[in-house]
Amino acid sequence: MSGPALRVLVAHNRYQVRGGEDAAVARDLAALERAGCAVEAAYLDNAAIDSGLARLRAAVSATHAPAGIARVMEAVHRFAPDVVHVHNVFPLLSPGIHAAARAAGCATVQTLHNYRLICPGAFLMRDGAPCESCVTGSPYRAVRFACYRGSRIGSLAVARMVDVHRRAGTWRRDVDRFVALTPFARERFVAAGFPSDKIRIRPNGLPDPGPPAGHPRRGLVYVGRLSPEKGVLVLAEAAAAAGIRVTVIGEGPLAGTLADHPALDLRGPCAPNAVQAAMARAAAVVVPSLWYEGLPMVVAEAFAAGTPVVASRIGALASLVSDGTTGLLAAPGEPQDLARALARIEADPAAAAAMGREARAVYEREWREDVTTRALLEIYRDAVAARAADAPLAPTGT
């Protein structure tokens, strides 16, 4: 790492059910420490929201969240970071942490893991299809459709947070740099009014599992949540149409519906090493999502294992997977098109293996931990320089 070591405070509102975003934050912390940074984490935890009254209080305070900001600022004053790197802010923190941290002299960075800062539902999706009505329109439209967890009260709380900080100019004034995970995500945030000159693209990193073994690849694997937006119902229909049985690893609300499907072999949730082994043995990993996705780490994990990906041609996936080079793309929500892609993988193992080799090369070039850590450190230094340029002049002596 060139230049002086940075002091980095990571602020993150953990989710009640640990997911990919929580894992990405933990990986970044470990990678920054290995890169020589002084790192500390300031966590708020949604596990504390354990009653109806607690949920109501969190919803009411979500726009400004003074208690959460105060907790993070205690760490800021004690640790004296160069950079405060913010991840999830809802509902216990709020975007107001950026103004508070900058007032204390810190540079601030915000990672855009999902679309919650421009879409109360976070997915840019409604009724099973992409929806961007809140990107340039009023976020209060989400209240009518109960976009946040089917709750109008919860949707109102998130919509108010989005609207207040949009109107206040928080994103242009108080954040030094944003981290978008993909070019597609950057485009959506720019369309919503975020300052294009402050948004940098940097994917989440992934430690190298090592070169793929040379054993033969067989079968298709799905790894992820069993929920409608992930396209698992489309996958079931496509696998049946292609006469292919797909191994399914994960859990979710559709597990019961899919349990006895003849084209799916449901394994339930598995340990990370078992998931990695299943990917390394597969001819391809299938990502049939119906929503835009942020940065599905299953793609990075598959590429790291030298395994091609069959994905929907939608949102970020359309650029993450190069059709015919690192995998195959199919029309989202179209079982017959997906069935054709699955059959193509099964029918041509040599072509699938060639795509897997190219996928591994892409991982080494773009997603390996040392590559993404260097990119993150460059963003931090850029943010520190921007904060210094904005700082008021110190008073001069007479």
N, C-alpha and C positions, 0 to 999 in steps of 0.2 A: 504494500500500500504506500503510495507516494504521498508526501506532505505529512503534517503533524496528525497524530491520532485524534479522532473526533470523539466527543462525548455525546451520546445519543440516548434520549429518553423516549421509549416507545409507550404510547398511550393507546389502550385497546379495551373496549367493552366486550367482554367474552359473552358468547351465546350460551343459552341454557343447555343445548345439546351441542357438544363439540363438533365442529365441522371443518371444512377445508380452509376457511379464513383463519380460524384459531391455529390450525397446524402451520399455515404459511407464516403467521406472526412468530411462532416458536422457532421455525427454521431460520427466519431472518435474524432473530436475536442470537442464535447460536453461530450463524455465519459471520455476523458482525464482530462477535467476540473473537472468533478465529482470525479475523482480519486485523485484530489489534485495537479495536475501538473499546472505549469504556462505555458499557451499556447497562441500562437499568430499565425495568418495565414497571409501568403504573397501570394496573389492571382494575377494571370494575367488572363485576360479575352478575349476570342476569339470574343466577341461581338465587340471589337475594330477593327476587320478585316472586314470592311464594304464596301470595294470597290475592284475592280480589282487590283489597284495599291497596296493597303494594303496587298492583298493576295500574290502578287509578292514579296513584301518586306519581308513578313513573311517567304515565301518559301526560299528566298535567304539567310536569316540570321538564318534559323532553326538549322543548324548544331552547331553553337556556341552561337547564340542569346545573344550577349553582353549586349544589353539594358535590356533584361529580367533578366539576371544574376545580373546586377548592381542594379536593383530594389530589388531583394531578398537580396542581400548583404547589402543594406542599413538597412533592417530589422535585419539582422544578427548582424551588428555592434551596432545597437541601443539596441536590445533585449538581446544579448549575450546568445543564447541558448546552452544547452548541446548537443542537437540533432537537426539536420535539417532533417525533414522527407519529402521526395519528392514523389509526386504522378505523375500526368500527366506533361510531359515536352514539348510536341509538340503543336504548333510551336514556342511559345513565350519565352520558357525558355531554354531548351537543357540540355543534361546530363552533360555539363560542370559545372553546379552548384555544383556538388559534389566536384570537385577539389577546387573550390573557397571556399566552406564552410569548407573543411578540412584544407585548408591553414590558415583559421581564427581560427582553434583550435576546431572546432565542429566535432562531430561524424555525419555520414550521413547514412540515411536509404532510400531505394527505394522500394516502393510497385509496384508490377508487376500486375496491374489490367487487362491488356490485353497483346497482343503479339507484340505491336508496336515496341519495342526495338529490335526485331528479325525478324519482318515481316512488311514491309511498309503498308500493308493493315490492320494490327492489328488483323485479325481474323484467320490466318493460313487457309485460304479458298480461292478458286478460281473456278469460273464457277460452283458454287453450290456444290462443294465437298472439303474435306480437302486437303490442299496443304502445304507442308513443304519444298519447293525448296529453300527458303531463309534461312532456319534454319542452314544448314551447307554450303550452296552455296552462291553465290554472291547475295546481296540484290538488285542489279541493274536489276535482272531478272524481278522485279516488274514493271520496267519502260515499258518493252515490253507489259505487260498485263494491264497497267494503273490500278494497284491494289488499289491505294489510290484514292477513290472517282471517278474512271473513268478518271483520269487526268494523263497524262504522266509527265507533269511538276511537279505536286504535288507529284507523285510517285518518281520522281528523287530527290526532296527535302528530302523526308523521307528516301529514300535509301541511300543518301549521309550521313545523320545523323547516320544511322545504321552502315554504312561501316566505317566512320571516327572513331567513338568511339570504334568499334570492333577492328580496327587496332591499335588504340592508347592505348588499354589496360585499358580504363576507368573503365570497370566493375570490373576488378580484383584489380586495383590500388586505385581507388578513392571512392569506396563505401564500407562502413563498414559492412552493413548487408542489405540483400534483404528480402522482404516479398512476398512469393508466396501464393496465395489464396487456392491452392489445391495441392496435391501430383502430379497430372497429369501436372499441369503448371510447377512445379519445374523440372520435367523430361524434358520438352521441352526446358526450358532455359538452363539446364545443357547440353543438346545435342547441343545447339547453342554456347557453350563455356563459359557460365557464371560459376563462381567458386562455386562448389557444397558446399564447407564448409561454404560459407557465406549466403546461402539461407535457411531461416526458413519458415515453413508453419504456416500460421495464417489466418483463414477466417475473412471476415468482420463481425462485430457484429451486433446484432439486439436487441433493447429493448424488454423486455418481455411484450406481449400484455395481459398476464394473462392466467390462465387455460382455456382450451376450454369449452364452454357450452355443456351440455349433450343432446342437441336437435338432432333429426334425421338429417342425412346428405342426400342431394339429388343433383343430377346433376353433371356435369363436367364443369370446368372453365379453360380458357386460359387467362393468363395475360401477356402482353408484346407487343413488337413492331410487327406490321403487315408487315413483310418483308421476302423475300425468305429464308434467312439463318436461320430464326426462325422456319421454317418448317410448317407454317400455311397452305400452300396449301396441304401439306400431311395430316394435321389434317382435313381439309375440306373433303378430299376424304375418310379418315378413318371413320369419323363420319357418312358420308352418307352410307358407306358400313355396318357399325354397326347398322344403324337405330337409331342413338343417336343424340340429339341436344346439342351442346356445347355453353355455354356462353363465348363470346370473349370480353375482356376488353383491350383496347389499340388503338393506331392509327399508321399509317404508309403508305407506298406507295401502299400496296395491299388492302387498305380499300375499294376502289371502286370496285375492282375485286371481293371481297368477300361479298359485301353489300347485295346481294340478294340470297346468297347461302342458300338453304333450311335446311342444317344441322347446320348452325351457327346463333347465336343470337348476333349480333354486338351491343355492348353498347357504343363504343367509349371510350375516356379516362375518368376515374373516379377519384374522390378524394381518397386519401389514406385510409381514414376510410371506404369508401364504398368498396374499393378493399379488405380490411381486412375482412369486413363483408361477402363479397361474398365467399372468401376462407373458412371462418369459417362455412359456410352453405353447402359447396360443399362436395360431396363424394370423389372427387380427383381433383387435379390441374394437367393440362397437359402441358408438356414442350417438344415439338416435334422437337427440334433444329437439324439442319443439320451441324452446326459448333461446334467446341470444347467447346465453352463458356469459360468464365473466372471463375466467381463464380456467377451464376444467383441468385440474392437475392430472386427471386420468390420462389425458393426451400426453403430457410431459412424461408420466410414468411409463406409458406404453412406448414412447419414442426412446426413453432411456434403456428400455429392455430390448430395443431393436425390433419392436413389433409395430406393424402398420395399423392405422386406424380407419375404420369405416364410419363416417360421420354425416350428419345432416348438413346440407349446404345452406347454412343460416348463420347470421351474425358472425361472431369471432371464429366459429368453427370453419367457415368457408375460407378463411385465410390461414388458419393454423394447420389445416390438412391440405396438402397439395395433391389434387386429384390425379391419380395415376403415378405419382412420384413417392409420396409418403403414406399413401392410403387411397381410399375412394370416397367420393361424395355422392349423396343421394338426396333427392328432394325431400324436405321435411314433411312429415305426416303422410308420406306416400308409401304404403307397405310394398307395393309391387316394385317400385324403384329401388327400395332398400333390399328387397329379396334378390333382385338382379345383382346388386353389389356383393351381397353375401355369397351368392352362388359363384361369382367370379373369383373371389378369394379361394373358395373351396376347390374350384376346378383348376386353378393354376398356382400350385405351391411355389414354383420358381419365381413367378412374378411377385407373389406376396413376400417372398424372402428378399427380393431385390428392393422392394419398397421398405421393408424393415431395415435394411442396411442404410438406406437414405434417411429414414426416420432417426436412426441412431446418430448419424452425422449432424442432423439438425439439432438434436439434443445437445451434442457436444459443442456446437457453435453458439447456441442461443440460450439454453436452459440449464447448463451445468452450473453448479453453485458458485464457483469462482468467477464465472463470467457475469452472472447476475449480481453478485456482491460488488464487483468493480463498478458496474453500472449504477448501483444504489449509492455507492460512495461518491460517484461523480455528481449525482443529483443532490446529495447532501452539501457538497462543496459549492455547487451552483446556488443552492438555497441560502447558504451562509453568506456568500458574496452579495446576493440580492438583498438580504436583510441588512448587511453592512451599508449598502448603497442607500437604503431607505432610512437609516438611523439618523436622528437629528444630530446636528453638530454639537459637540461638547462645548460648554461655555469656556471662553478664553480668559486668561488672567489679565489684569490691568497693570 
